[in-house]
Amino acid sequence: MALSDPLDRITVDPKVMAGKPVIRGTRITVDLILELLAHGVKAEEIAEDYSISLEDVRAAILYAARILGREEITFVREAEATTK
C-alpha cells in the first residue's frame, strides 16, 4: 500500500467501529494501537499480531498527535472549581 500521506491510512466511517478512527480496510482502532503502545507493546509486535504494517502503526500515532494538537485546554483556578 503506497499512500503518500500517512493519514490516508486512517479512516472514519460511522458504520465501522461506531465511527472510531481505524486503520484503512480493518477494524483496528487508533485507540487500540495507542493503548498497546502505552502498555509497552512494540510497534513491530502490534504490526505482526494484527497483520498491519509499521507504517499503519506510525499513522495511528500521527493521527492522535494531530487530533490532540488541535485541542484547546482551559485551566480553571482551584477557587473557581470549588465554587461551581
MOPAC internal coordinates of N, CA, C and O (Angstrom, degrees):
PM7 1SCF
backbone

  N    0.0000 0     0.00 0     0.00 0    0    0    0
  C    1.4515 1     0.00 0     0.00 0    1    0    0
  C    1.5252 1   107.92 1     0.00 0    2    1    0
  O    1.2310 1   120.06 1   -70.06 1    3    2    1
  N    1.3064 1   117.49 1   109.94 1    3    2    1
  C    1.4570 1   121.54 1  -178.02 1    5    3    2
  C    1.5266 1   109.24 1  -107.14 1    6    5    3
  O    1.2310 1   121.07 1   -89.38 1    7    6    5
  N    1.3048 1   115.57 1    90.62 1    7    6    5
  C    1.4601 1   120.63 1   178.45 1    9    7    6
  C    1.5158 1   108.19 1  -104.61 1   10    9    7
  O    1.2310 1   120.75 1   -45.63 1   11   10    9
  N    1.3353 1   116.17 1   134.37 1   11   10    9
  C    1.4582 1   119.17 1  -176.73 1   13   11   10
  C    1.5289 1   112.38 1   -72.62 1   14   13   11
  O    1.2310 1   120.08 1   140.07 1   15   14   13
  N    1.3209 1   117.45 1   -39.93 1   15   14   13
  C    1.4593 1   121.58 1   179.18 1   17   15   14
  C    1.5256 1   108.14 1  -100.63 1   18   17   15
  O    1.2310 1   120.08 1   -59.51 1   19   18   17
  N    1.3289 1   117.45 1   120.49 1   19   18   17
  C    1.4721 1   119.10 1  -178.86 1   21   19   18
  C    1.5327 1   113.00 1   -55.06 1   22   21   19
  O    1.2310 1   120.34 1   150.27 1   23   22   21
  N    1.3185 1   116.95 1   -29.73 1   23   22   21
  C    1.4635 1   119.09 1  -178.55 1   25   23   22
  C    1.5212 1   112.64 1   -71.87 1   26   25   23
  O    1.2310 1   120.21 1   167.19 1   27   26   25
  N    1.3433 1   117.21 1   -12.81 1   27   26   25
  C    1.4637 1   120.02 1   173.88 1   29   27   26
  C    1.5251 1   110.99 1   -66.78 1   30   29   27
  O    1.2310 1   120.42 1   165.53 1   31   30   29
  N    1.3189 1   116.80 1   -14.47 1   31   30   29
  C    1.4689 1   121.23 1   178.29 1   33   31   30
  C    1.5224 1   111.82 1   -78.55 1   34   33   31
  O    1.2310 1   120.08 1   168.39 1   35   34   33
  N    1.3242 1   117.45 1   -11.61 1   35   34   33
  C    1.4702 1   122.59 1  -178.30 1   37   35   34
  C    1.5191 1   109.01 1  -107.86 1   38   37   35
  O    1.2310 1   120.82 1   -46.98 1   39   38   37
  N    1.3218 1   116.04 1   133.02 1   39   38   37
  C    1.4662 1   119.89 1   177.30 1   41   39   38
  C    1.5283 1   109.68 1  -128.13 1   42   41   39
  O    1.2310 1   121.73 1   -24.87 1   43   42   41
  N    1.3130 1   114.30 1   155.13 1   43   42   41
  C    1.4639 1   121.74 1   175.74 1   45   43   42
  C    1.5173 1   106.89 1  -129.99 1   46   45   43
  O    1.2310 1   121.14 1   -59.77 1   47   46   45
  N    1.3244 1   115.42 1   120.23 1   47   46   45
  C    1.4623 1   121.47 1  -178.43 1   49   47   46
  C    1.5214 1   107.13 1  -140.43 1   50   49   47
  O    1.2310 1   119.89 1   -57.34 1   51   50   49
  N    1.3194 1   117.81 1   122.66 1   51   50   49
  C    1.4649 1   119.95 1  -178.34 1   53   51   50
  C    1.5306 1   113.15 1   -56.89 1   54   53   51
  O    1.2310 1   120.20 1   159.06 1   55   54   53
  N    1.3356 1   117.23 1   -20.94 1   55   54   53
  C    1.4663 1   121.03 1  -178.83 1   57   55   54
  C    1.5308 1   112.66 1   -87.45 1   58   57   55
  O    1.2310 1   120.30 1   173.48 1   59   58   57
  N    1.3414 1   117.03 1    -6.52 1   59   58   57
  C    1.4652 1   120.81 1  -178.76 1   61   59   58
  C    1.5192 1   109.04 1  -118.97 1   62   61   59
  O    1.2310 1   120.59 1   -60.14 1   63   62   61
  N    1.3135 1   116.48 1   119.86 1   63   62   61
  C    1.4714 1   123.02 1   177.70 1   65   63   62
  C    1.5344 1   111.77 1    52.09 1   66   65   63
  O    1.2310 1   121.01 1  -138.79 1   67   66   65
  N    1.3141 1   115.68 1    41.21 1   67   66   65
  C    1.4711 1   122.48 1   176.88 1   69   67   66
  C    1.5272 1   112.73 1    57.39 1   70   69   67
  O    1.2310 1   120.53 1  -150.90 1   71   70   69
  N    1.3262 1   116.59 1    29.10 1   71   70   69
  C    1.4569 1   120.51 1   176.54 1   73   71   70
  C    1.5122 1   115.22 1    85.25 1   74   73   71
  O    1.2310 1   120.06 1  -173.76 1   75   74   73
  N    1.3370 1   117.49 1     6.24 1   75   74   73
  C    1.4641 1   119.33 1   176.28 1   77   75   74
  C    1.5246 1   108.91 1   -69.64 1   78   77   75
  O    1.2310 1   119.95 1   -30.08 1   79   78   77
  N    1.3336 1   117.69 1   149.92 1   79   78   77
  C    1.4639 1   119.64 1   175.60 1   81   79   78
  C    1.5293 1   110.15 1   -67.15 1   82   81   79
  O    1.2310 1   121.07 1   -47.72 1   83   82   81
  N    1.3355 1   115.55 1   132.28 1   83   82   81
  C    1.4647 1   121.99 1  -178.31 1   85   83   82
  C    1.5199 1   110.24 1  -130.57 1   86   85   83
  O    1.2310 1   121.29 1   -16.81 1   87   86   85
  N    1.3357 1   115.14 1   163.19 1   87   86   85
  C    1.4574 1   120.61 1   171.25 1   89   87   86
  C    1.5222 1   107.18 1   -69.02 1   90   89   87
  O    1.2310 1   120.47 1   -50.13 1   91   90   89
  N    1.3185 1   116.71 1   129.87 1   91   90   89
  C    1.4712 1   122.46 1  -177.03 1   93   91   90
  C    1.5265 1   110.76 1   -48.90 1   94   93   91
  O    1.2310 1   121.29 1   -48.34 1   95   94   93
  N    1.3378 1   115.13 1   131.66 1   95   94   93
  C    1.4520 1   121.24 1   176.76 1   97   95   94
  C    1.5150 1   115.03 1    78.79 1   98   97   95
  O    1.2310 1   120.40 1  -172.03 1   99   98   97
  N    1.3451 1   116.85 1     7.97 1   99   98   97
  C    1.4673 1   121.06 1   179.84 1  101   99   98
  C    1.5222 1   109.20 1  -132.94 1  102  101   99
  O    1.2310 1   121.56 1     0.46 1  103  102  101
  N    1.3099 1   114.62 1  -179.54 1  103  102  101
  C    1.4642 1   121.70 1   171.90 1  105  103  102
  C    1.5281 1   108.91 1  -115.22 1  106  105  103
  O    1.2310 1   120.72 1  -155.95 1  107  106  105
  N    1.3167 1   116.22 1    24.05 1  107  106  105
  C    1.4625 1   122.19 1  -179.65 1  109  107  106
  C    1.5244 1   108.13 1   -89.84 1  110  109  107
  O    1.2310 1   120.98 1   -64.32 1  111  110  109
  N    1.3289 1   115.73 1   115.68 1  111  110  109
  C    1.4633 1   120.25 1  -173.90 1  113  111  110
  C    1.5241 1   111.82 1   -84.82 1  114  113  111
  O    1.2310 1   122.04 1   -27.45 1  115  114  113
  N    1.3085 1   113.70 1   152.55 1  115  114  113
  C    1.4654 1   120.91 1   176.77 1  117  115  114
  C    1.5232 1   109.81 1   -59.35 1  118  117  115
  O    1.2310 1   120.14 1   137.92 1  119  118  117
  N    1.3288 1   117.34 1   -42.08 1  119  118  117
  C    1.4666 1   119.04 1  -177.94 1  121  119  118
  C    1.5268 1   111.72 1   -65.81 1  122  121  119
  O    1.2310 1   119.33 1   148.47 1  123  122  121
  N    1.3213 1   118.89 1   -31.53 1  123  122  121
  C    1.4652 1   120.81 1   175.64 1  125  123  122
  C    1.5227 1   110.27 1   -63.46 1  126  125  123
  O    1.2310 1   121.09 1   133.63 1  127  126  125
  N    1.3217 1   115.52 1   -46.37 1  127  126  125
  C    1.4682 1   119.79 1   179.70 1  129  127  126
  C    1.5253 1   110.49 1   -60.45 1  130  129  127
  O    1.2310 1   120.09 1   134.77 1  131  130  129
  N    1.3212 1   117.44 1   -45.23 1  131  130  129
  C    1.4662 1   120.61 1  -179.84 1  133  131  130
  C    1.5234 1   111.68 1   -64.07 1  134  133  131
  O    1.2310 1   120.47 1   140.22 1  135  134  133
  N    1.3139 1   116.71 1   -39.78 1  135  134  133
  C    1.4629 1   119.80 1   179.44 1  137  135  134
  C    1.5302 1   110.55 1   -65.15 1  138  137  135
  O    1.2310 1   120.30 1   137.79 1  139  138  137
  N    1.3193 1   117.02 1   -42.21 1  139  138  137
  C    1.4621 1   120.12 1   177.79 1  141  139  138
  C    1.5276 1   110.92 1   -61.50 1  142  141  139
  O    1.2310 1   120.71 1   135.54 1  143  142  141
  N    1.3250 1   116.24 1   -44.46 1  143  142  141
  C    1.4663 1   120.13 1   178.21 1  145  143  142
  C    1.5292 1   110.81 1   -61.32 1  146  145  143
  O    1.2310 1   120.61 1   138.06 1  147  146  145
  N    1.3264 1   116.43 1   -41.94 1  147  146  145
  C    1.4650 1   121.01 1  -179.87 1  149  147  146
  C    1.5316 1   112.06 1   -63.44 1  150  149  147
  O    1.2310 1   120.81 1   152.59 1  151  150  149
  N    1.3241 1   116.05 1   -27.41 1  151  150  149
  C    1.4636 1   120.50 1   178.60 1  153  151  150
  C    1.5246 1   112.11 1   -90.36 1  154  153  151
  O    1.2310 1   120.63 1  -170.82 1  155  154  153
  N    1.3219 1   116.40 1     9.18 1  155  154  153
  C    1.4540 1   119.76 1   172.89 1  157  155  154
  C    1.5169 1   116.30 1    92.83 1  158  157  155
  O    1.2310 1   120.10 1  -175.16 1  159  158  157
  N    1.3181 1   117.41 1     4.84 1  159  158  157
  C    1.4620 1   119.45 1   177.34 1  161  159  158
  C    1.5277 1   107.99 1   -73.73 1  162  161  159
  O    1.2310 1   120.37 1   -48.55 1  163  162  161
  N    1.2948 1   116.90 1   131.45 1  163  162  161
  C    1.4705 1   121.43 1  -178.68 1  165  163  162
  C    1.5225 1   110.70 1   -72.75 1  166  165  163
  O    1.2310 1   121.15 1   -32.92 1  167  166  165
  N    1.3214 1   115.41 1   147.08 1  167  166  165
  C    1.4651 1   121.06 1  -179.58 1  169  167  166
  C    1.5234 1   111.27 1   -54.94 1  170  169  167
  O    1.2310 1   120.51 1   140.93 1  171  170  169
  N    1.3240 1   116.63 1   -39.07 1  171  170  169
  C    1.4617 1   120.59 1   179.68 1  173  171  170
  C    1.5293 1   111.76 1   -63.23 1  174  173  171
  O    1.2310 1   120.74 1   141.88 1  175  174  173
  N    1.3293 1   116.20 1   -38.12 1  175  174  173
  C    1.4669 1   120.61 1   178.19 1  177  175  174
  C    1.5278 1   110.51 1   -66.41 1  178  177  175
  O    1.2310 1   120.70 1   137.28 1  179  178  177
  N    1.3154 1   116.27 1   -42.72 1  179  178  177
  C    1.4641 1   120.62 1   179.37 1  181  179  178
  C    1.5226 1   109.12 1   -60.81 1  182  181  179
  O    1.2310 1   120.77 1   131.99 1  183  182  181
  N    1.3216 1   116.14 1   -48.01 1  183  182  181
  C    1.4625 1   120.43 1  -179.57 1  185  183  182
  C    1.5291 1   110.51 1   -58.10 1  186  185  183
  O    1.2310 1   120.65 1   134.77 1  187  186  185
  N    1.3105 1   116.37 1   -45.23 1  187  186  185
  C    1.4686 1   120.01 1  -178.75 1  189  187  186
  C    1.5297 1   111.82 1   -68.96 1  190  189  187
  O    1.2310 1   120.60 1   132.69 1  191  190  189
  N    1.3265 1   116.45 1   -47.31 1  191  190  189
  C    1.4673 1   120.43 1  -176.76 1  193  191  190
  C    1.5263 1   112.99 1   -64.77 1  194  193  191
  O    1.2310 1   120.11 1   148.12 1  195  194  193
  N    1.3236 1   117.40 1   -31.88 1  195  194  193
  C    1.4695 1   120.95 1  -175.86 1  197  195  194
  C    1.5299 1   112.55 1  -108.20 1  198  197  195
  O    1.2310 1   120.28 1  -171.08 1  199  198  197
  N    1.3200 1   117.07 1     8.92 1  199  198  197
  C    1.4763 1   122.37 1   177.81 1  201  199  198
  C    1.5260 1   112.54 1    54.26 1  202  201  199
  O    1.2310 1   121.37 1  -134.13 1  203  202  201
  N    1.3292 1   114.99 1    45.87 1  203  202  201
  C    1.4597 1   120.88 1   173.77 1  205  203  202
  C    1.5223 1   107.03 1  -124.06 1  206  205  203
  O    1.2310 1   120.36 1    -5.92 1  207  206  205
  N    1.3109 1   116.92 1   174.08 1  207  206  205
  C    1.4625 1   120.66 1  -178.72 1  209  207  206
  C    1.5291 1   110.97 1   -94.28 1  210  209  207
  O    1.2310 1   121.35 1   -17.29 1  211  210  209
  N    1.3133 1   115.02 1   162.71 1  211  210  209
  C    1.4725 1   119.63 1   173.13 1  213  211  210
  C    1.5250 1   110.11 1   -60.15 1  214  213  211
  O    1.2310 1   120.45 1   145.41 1  215  214  213
  N    1.3199 1   116.75 1   -34.59 1  215  214  213
  C    1.4635 1   120.63 1   178.17 1  217  215  214
  C    1.5243 1   110.65 1   -62.93 1  218  217  215
  O    1.2310 1   120.25 1   145.03 1  219  218  217
  N    1.3425 1   117.12 1   -34.97 1  219  218  217
  C    1.4668 1   120.48 1   176.31 1  221  219  218
  C    1.5273 1   110.61 1   -64.23 1  222  221  219
  O    1.2310 1   120.62 1   137.03 1  223  222  221
  N    1.3253 1   116.42 1   -42.97 1  223  222  221
  C    1.4640 1   120.59 1   178.94 1  225  223  222
  C    1.5269 1   109.56 1   -62.94 1  226  225  223
  O    1.2310 1   120.56 1   135.46 1  227  226  225
  N    1.3189 1   116.54 1   -44.54 1  227  226  225
  C    1.4689 1   120.28 1   179.14 1  229  227  226
  C    1.5264 1   111.13 1   -64.06 1  230  229  227
  O    1.2310 1   120.36 1   142.90 1  231  230  229
  N    1.3240 1   116.91 1   -37.10 1  231  230  229
  C    1.4691 1   120.69 1   178.47 1  233  231  230
  C    1.5299 1   110.31 1   -64.07 1  234  233  231
  O    1.2310 1   120.23 1   142.49 1  235  234  233
  N    1.3216 1   117.17 1   -37.51 1  235  234  233
  C    1.4690 1   120.47 1   177.93 1  237  235  234
  C    1.5248 1   110.66 1   -63.18 1  238  237  235
  O    1.2310 1   120.83 1   137.92 1  239  238  237
  N    1.3201 1   116.02 1   -42.08 1  239  238  237
  C    1.4694 1   120.21 1   178.36 1  241  239  238
  C    1.5231 1   110.00 1   -64.57 1  242  241  239
  O    1.2310 1   120.42 1   134.91 1  243  242  241
  N    1.3179 1   116.81 1   -45.09 1  243  242  241
  C    1.4631 1   121.14 1   179.57 1  245  243  242
  C    1.5253 1   110.93 1   -62.31 1  246  245  243
  O    1.2310 1   120.53 1   137.24 1  247  246  245
  N    1.3278 1   116.59 1   -42.76 1  247  246  245
  C    1.4625 1   120.78 1   178.46 1  249  247  246
  C    1.5344 1   110.19 1   -57.65 1  250  249  247
  O    1.2310 1   120.69 1   131.11 1  251  250  249
  N    1.3273 1   116.29 1   -48.89 1  251  250  249
  C    1.4677 1   120.35 1  -179.71 1  253  251  250
  C    1.5270 1   111.10 1   -61.75 1  254  253  251
  O    1.2310 1   120.56 1   138.99 1  255  254  253
  N    1.3236 1   116.54 1   -41.01 1  255  254  253
  C    1.4714 1   120.00 1   179.37 1  257  255  254
  C    1.5255 1   110.91 1   -62.71 1  258  257  255
  O    1.2310 1   120.39 1   137.98 1  259  258  257
  N    1.3100 1   116.86 1   -42.02 1  259  258  257
  C    1.4726 1   120.00 1  -179.95 1  261  259  258
  C    1.5209 1   111.37 1   -66.60 1  262  261  259
  O    1.2310 1   120.35 1   139.09 1  263  262  261
  N    1.3214 1   116.93 1   -40.91 1  263  262  261
  C    1.4671 1   120.17 1   178.95 1  265  263  262
  C    1.5269 1   109.98 1   -64.61 1  266  265  263
  O    1.2310 1   120.53 1   132.53 1  267  266  265
  N    1.3241 1   116.59 1   -47.47 1  267  266  265
  C    1.4660 1   119.57 1  -179.85 1  269  267  266
  C    1.5181 1   111.78 1   -66.52 1  270  269  267
  O    1.2310 1   120.18 1   149.49 1  271  270  269
  N    1.3151 1   117.26 1   -30.51 1  271  270  269
  C    1.4547 1   120.75 1   178.25 1  273  271  270
  C    1.5164 1   113.23 1   -65.20 1  274  273  271
  O    1.2310 1   120.44 1   160.40 1  275  274  273
  N    1.3141 1   116.77 1   -19.60 1  275  274  273
  C    1.4712 1   121.63 1   178.59 1  277  275  274
  C    1.5206 1   112.64 1   -89.94 1  278  277  275
  O    1.2310 1   120.70 1   166.90 1  279  278  277
  N    1.3241 1   116.26 1   -13.10 1  279  278  277
  C    1.4647 1   120.42 1  -177.50 1  281  279  278
  C    1.5169 1   110.92 1   -65.09 1  282  281  279
  O    1.2310 1   121.40 1   -38.58 1  283  282  281
  N    1.3114 1   114.93 1   141.42 1  283  282  281
  C    1.4573 1   120.78 1   174.22 1  285  283  282
  C    1.5163 1   107.33 1  -110.40 1  286  285  283
  O    1.2310 1   120.72 1   -55.35 1  287  286  285
  N    1.3044 1   116.22 1   124.65 1  287  286  285
  C    1.4547 1   121.26 1  -177.22 1  289  287  286
  C    1.5209 1   108.81 1  -102.17 1  290  289  287
  O    1.2310 1   121.00 1   -50.60 1  291  290  289
  N    1.3127 1   115.70 1   129.40 1  291  290  289
  C    1.4507 1   121.66 1   177.36 1  293  291  290
  C    1.5161 1   108.03 1  -111.70 1  294  293  291
  O    1.2310 1   121.15 1   -56.92 1  295  294  293
  N    1.3220 1   115.41 1   123.08 1  295  294  293
  C    1.4574 1   120.42 1   179.14 1  297  295  294
  C    1.5173 1   108.88 1   -92.91 1  298  297  295
  O    1.2310 1   121.10 1   -42.67 1  299  298  297
  N    1.3152 1   115.49 1   137.33 1  299  298  297
  C    1.4519 1   121.63 1   178.22 1  301  299  298
  C    1.5137 1   106.69 1  -113.55 1  302  301  299
  O    1.2310 1   121.28 1   -53.39 1  303  302  301
  N    1.3214 1   115.15 1   126.61 1  303  302  301
  C    1.4692 1   118.08 1   178.24 1  305  303  302
  C    1.5126 1   109.44 1   -63.83 1  306  305  303
  O    1.2310 1   120.70 1   -30.52 1  307  306  305
  N    1.3220 1   116.28 1   149.48 1  307  306  305
  C    1.4638 1   122.02 1  -175.57 1  309  307  306
  C    1.5226 1   111.37 1   -57.03 1  310  309  307
  O    1.2310 1   119.52 1   138.76 1  311  310  309
  N    1.3177 1   118.52 1   -41.24 1  311  310  309
  C    1.4614 1   121.40 1  -178.99 1  313  311  310
  C    1.5265 1   110.48 1   -62.53 1  314  313  311
  O    1.2310 1   119.75 1   140.39 1  315  314  313
  N    1.3268 1   118.08 1   -39.61 1  315  314  313
  C    1.4580 1   121.28 1   179.28 1  317  315  314
  C    1.5141 1   110.21 1   -69.01 1  318  317  315
  O    1.2310 1   120.06 1   141.97 1  319  318  317
  N    1.3044 1   117.49 1   -38.03 1  319  318  317
  C    1.4700 1   121.43 1  -177.51 1  321  319  318
  C    1.5148 1   111.37 1   -65.88 1  322  321  319
  O    1.2310 1   119.76 1   144.60 1  323  322  321
  N    1.3194 1   118.06 1   -35.40 1  323  322  321
  C    1.4624 1   120.21 1  -177.23 1  325  323  322
  C    1.5104 1   112.83 1   -79.93 1  326  325  323
  O    1.2310 1   119.67 1   161.26 1  327  326  325
  N    1.3440 1   118.23 1   -18.74 1  327  326  325
  C    1.4649 1   120.71 1  -179.74 1  329  327  326
  C    1.5051 1   112.53 1   -91.29 1  330  329  327
  O    1.2310 1   120.18 1   172.69 1  331  330  329
  N    1.2945 1   117.25 1    -7.31 1  331  330  329
  C    1.4814 1   119.13 1  -177.70 1  333  331  330
  C    1.4927 1   111.60 1   -95.73 1  334  333  331
  O    1.2310 1   120.10 1   180.00 1  335  334  333

